[in-house]
Amino acid sequence: MQAAKEKVKDGVSAVKAKTKIAQAKASEKAEAATARSHAERELAHERGKAKVAAAKMELHQDKALHREEAMEHRIHKHGGGHGRHHHKHGVGIVAAPPPATGAGAYHPPPAAGGHYY
């Protein structure tokens, strides 16, 4: 299911990128048509190339983000990957010492995700 979501997100990003590329090319043609000199036409062409490159770069970044999201989903779904458990079997629970109180008491923040490995 996650692979299908990834493909859909990639497809949407590709459509957005193609739209931006088409807009960049259209604005380049319009700018080149209104240019009065050869240098202005070259400048319009360079701007168009820059916009196309920016759109392709954004597509690449979006795809990388989709891959990252899919990997995070797989890791969280499967508890760290490949069915391995990070706790020791047969080890009893040891009671934690009572928390310190007073002005100098230090209370560390909980670990990310609430897990202590």
C-alpha positions in Angstrom: 0.0 0.0 0.0 2.8 2.4 0.8 4.4 1.8 -2.6 1.2 2.8 -4.2 1.0 6.0 -2.1 4.6 6.7 -3.1 3.8 6.3 -6.8 0.8 8.5 -6.6 2.8 11.2 -4.8 5.6 10.9 -7.4 3.0 11.2 -10.2 1.5 14.4 -8.6 4.9 15.9 -8.2 5.8 15.1 -11.8 2.6 16.7 -13.1 3.4 19.8 -11.1 6.9 19.9 -12.4 5.8 19.5 -16.0 3.3 22.3 -15.5 6.1 24.6 -14.2 8.3 23.6 -17.1 5.6 24.4 -19.6 5.0 27.7 -18.0 8.7 28.5 -18.0 9.0 27.7 -21.7 5.9 29.8 -22.5 7.2 32.8 -20.6 10.6 32.3 -22.3 8.9 32.4 -25.7 6.9 35.5 -24.8 9.9 37.2 -23.4 12.0 36.3 -26.5 9.2 37.6 -28.8 9.2 41.0 -27.1 13.0 41.2 -26.9 14.5 44.0 -29.0 18.0 42.6 -29.3 19.9 39.4 -29.7 21.3 39.8 -26.1 17.8 40.2 -24.7 16.7 37.0 -26.5 19.7 35.1 -25.1 18.9 36.4 -21.6 15.3 35.2 -22.0 16.6 31.8 -23.0 18.9 31.6 -20.0 16.1 32.6 -17.6 13.9 29.9 -19.2 16.6 27.3 -18.7 17.0 28.4 -15.1 13.3 28.0 -14.4 13.2 24.6 -16.1 16.2 23.5 -14.0 14.6 24.8 -10.8 11.4 22.8 -11.6 13.4 19.6 -12.2 15.3 20.1 -9.0 12.1 20.6 -7.1 10.7 17.4 -8.6 13.9 15.5 -7.5 13.6 16.9 -4.0 9.9 15.9 -3.8 10.7 12.4 -4.9 13.5 12.1 -2.3 11.0 13.3 0.4 8.5 10.7 -0.7 11.2 8.0 -0.4 12.1 9.2 3.0 8.5 9.2 4.2 8.0 5.7 2.9 11.1 4.5 4.7 10.1 6.1 7.9 6.6 4.5 7.6 8.2 1.1 7.1 10.5 1.5 10.0 7.8 2.6 12.4 5.3 0.1 11.1 7.7 -2.8 11.6 9.3 -1.6 14.8 12.8 -0.8 13.6 12.8 -3.2 10.7 13.2 -6.9 10.0 11.2 -8.0 13.1 14.1 -7.6 15.5 13.2 -6.6 19.1 15.4 -4.3 21.1 14.6 -5.7 24.5 16.2 -8.5 26.5 14.1 -11.5 27.3 14.2 -12.8 30.9 15.4 -9.6 32.4 13.2 -8.5 35.4 11.9 -5.0 35.8 13.9 -3.0 38.3 12.2 -0.2 40.2 13.5 3.2 39.4 14.8 5.3 42.3 12.5 8.0 43.6 12.8 11.3 41.7 15.0 13.9 43.3 13.2 17.0 44.6 14.4 20.4 45.5 16.0 23.3 43.8 18.9 21.4 42.2 16.8 18.5 40.9 17.5 17.5 37.3 14.7 15.9 35.2 16.0 14.7 31.8 13.5 15.0 28.9 12.0 11.7 27.6 13.7 10.1 24.6 12.3 10.7 21.2 9.2 8.6 20.7 9.1 7.6 24.4 11.4 4.6 23.8 14.4 3.9 25.9 16.8 1.6 24.2 
